[in-house]
């Protein structure tokens, strides 16, 4: 029998595994479509201009999530402004400058371990550290700092992996031409790894938008419309916290409406990550 010819039993086995693989993929896609479709089916009819453009008023017996939308934007802005220089800078140092590889390995192990810690643990640590130890009030500042601690390991690891994809020949060529270490990193390494860095940052934004457990203990839940400065030290619930609170109170329609907004944001963030990654690779 020719070595390239499969026996009928082997051929049947391969076809069975291929069919099982396609079945698992179809079930996964069907489950995703079912969840998204059900959320939109229950949530889109409850999305009104009054809901998204006003604040909750107990006197008028109306519910508005405009403060929660703005608080989510405040948290994303504050967290990313702090975490980007720290995360990208730490990754550049670990990958390009650190000479003690054993210390680098320990730091990499620590960052990978931190990425697997449940968010509720970060919320409790943030409450004990930022609220009780430093005396901050529940608000965007405490919540944003907690999110920085939470997503910093992700930014560091994704940036490191992007930097490692740059061939060493690029670095050697730049140094051979007389470029300094920092000039080589700035003009050669970073431009060739920017697609992975941007994708990691966009995915970090997605995690901030979908976070609730950590913010429940640090940012709190408020229904008052505040500006950015006031919200730093005032209870400011994000969209996910509002989803949890309204659903717990029995406002299911509002919960599904907020879930629809979060789903649209999640889809937009993932689509942006794919488009940015493809555009930067060209």
Buried (B, 14 or more C-beta within 10 A) or exposed (E): EEEEEEEEEEEEEEEEEEEEEEEEEEEEEEEEEEEBEEBBEBBEEBBEEEBBEBBBEEEEEEBBBBBBBBBBBBBBBBBBEBBBEEBBEBBBBBBBEEEEEEEBEEBBEEBEEBBEEEBEEBBBBBBEBBBEEEEBEBBBBBBBBBBBBBBBBBBBBBBBBBBEEBEEEBBEEBBEEEBEEEEBBEEBBBEBBBBBBBBBBBBBBBBBBBBBBBBBBBBBBBBEBBEBEEBBBBBBBBBBBBBBBBBEEEBEBBBBBBBBBBBBBBEEBEEBBEEBBEEBEE
